[in-house]
Amino acid sequence: MKLYKLIFLLGILIFSCKPASENKAKEQSTVKFSTDFTIAFGSCNKQWKSNNLWVEILKNKPDIWIWGGDIIYSDTNDMEVLQDSYNVQKQNEVYAGFKSNVEIMGTWDDHDYGVNDGGTEYPEKVASQQLFLDFLGVPIDSPRRNQEGVYCSKNFAIGNNTVKIIILDTRYFRTALTEDNDTDHRYKPNVYGNGTMLGETQWGWLQSELQNSTANFNVIISSIQVLSGEHGWETWANMPHEVDKLINILKTTQAKNAMLLSGDRHISDFSKKEISGLQYPLIDFTSSGLTHSSTRNTGEPNQYRIGEMVNELSFGLLKFDFDKQEVLMEMRGLNNELQQSYTQNY
């Protein structure tokens, strides 16, 4: 009998010592969550590849889809080539069916902007902007056709509650990055104070949008990551003064419940930073990619990461519960499988 008891107790001990992350997705998939408004978003979509996630995204009944950048891959100075690339995506039957059911907003990143890691120096940015707006179906007489950059905002009213979507443009005005010739990283941070991510006009616009926002939640979309900055690729951390500027604007405007959505990296993760003077933690939810992912990337440093890094095909969901002031954030992939989730109570 003592032997059986020993085996039984040993089994309990082994199970209890199993890393929580191994059971995390399974446990979270059973959680019931009352959803009043659902945002779906994603990035990094090669237009010539099959995208098997559109059907899966629709299963979640999103109220809006937000492109986080790299809608197409078309690094070129030839606008006919760029136009043809957009047409391939637009004429995809599955995507056409998807967009007939869901409102679509979005921003661009480097590969739909026209040049890898490109910024303000790109010579065709004016023409590229018009093709981008054409793809999104922005009316010809929209003020967005005459402004520099693709940034915009929109309020979504749900009963007595409002979610404000703020789309940033991290390409049109972004000045040069500093190459890292000393390590295996591509970039290193600029000298503090050198360079701009958004440009003076867009910074002024963003401050006004947050200052005047009466929304319950303010969702800010950046094509590149804001908080994660140790990997050496493109990130706001390459201009640390610009990260500080964004945080200071959030603090001074006291916009309610702001959160960040980002893409670009071909991996997905949650980053969270506690900020003195801000009544809530700042979350940067990265979701990438839709048609290809960095399966060889099995881990990278991120001091702000909560949970695990996901290197599989993925899309992101934000589900809002206004009564509880909670947002359930989910990474999902093929077969609508839950990869990881995080709930933030505001």
FENHUFEN-V168131 format. One record per backbone hydrogen bond with DSSP energy under -1.0 kcal/mol. NH is the residue of the N-H (numbers start at 1). CO is the residue of the C=O. Records with the same first field share a line. If there is no record, write none. Layout:
# FENHUFEN-V168131
NH=CO ; CO
This chain:
# FENHUFEN-V168131
5=1
6=2
7=3
8=4
9=5
10=6
11=7
12=8
13=9
14=10
15=11
16=12
17=13
18=15
22=19
23=20
27=23
28=24
29=25
30=27
31=28
36=320
39=318
40=64
41=316
42=66
44=69
45=70
49=46
57=53
58=54
59=55
60=57
61=58
63=38
64=38
65=103
66=40
67=105
68=42
74=111
76=114
82=78
83=79
84=80
85=81
86=82
87=83
88=84
89=85
90=86
91=87
92=89
96=92
97=93
98=94
99=95
101=98
105=65
107=67
113=109
114=110
115=110
118=115
120=174
122=119
125=122
128=124
129=125
130=126
131=127
132=128
133=129
134=130
135=131
136=132
137=134
138=133
142=139
145=142
146=143
152=167
154=165
156=163
158=161
161=158
163=156
164=217
165=154
166=219
167=152
168=221
175=196
180=186
186=232
187=232
188=178
190=238
194=191
203=199
204=200
205=201
206=202
207=203
208=204
209=205
210=206
211=207
212=208
216=162
217=162
218=257
219=164
220=259
221=166
222=261
236=225
238=235
239=236
242=239
243=239
244=240
245=241
246=242
247=243
248=244
249=245
250=246
251=247
252=248
253=249
254=250
259=218
260=283
261=220
262=285
263=223
265=263
268=310
269=286
271=284
272=304
273=282
278=275
282=273
284=271
285=260
286=269
287=262
290=43 ; 44
291=44
294=266
295=293
297=294
298=296
305=302
306=270
310=268
314=289
315=332
316=41
317=330
318=39
319=328
320=37
321=326
326=321
327=344
328=319
329=342
330=317
331=340
332=315
333=337
336=333
337=334
339=331
340=331
342=329
344=327
346=325
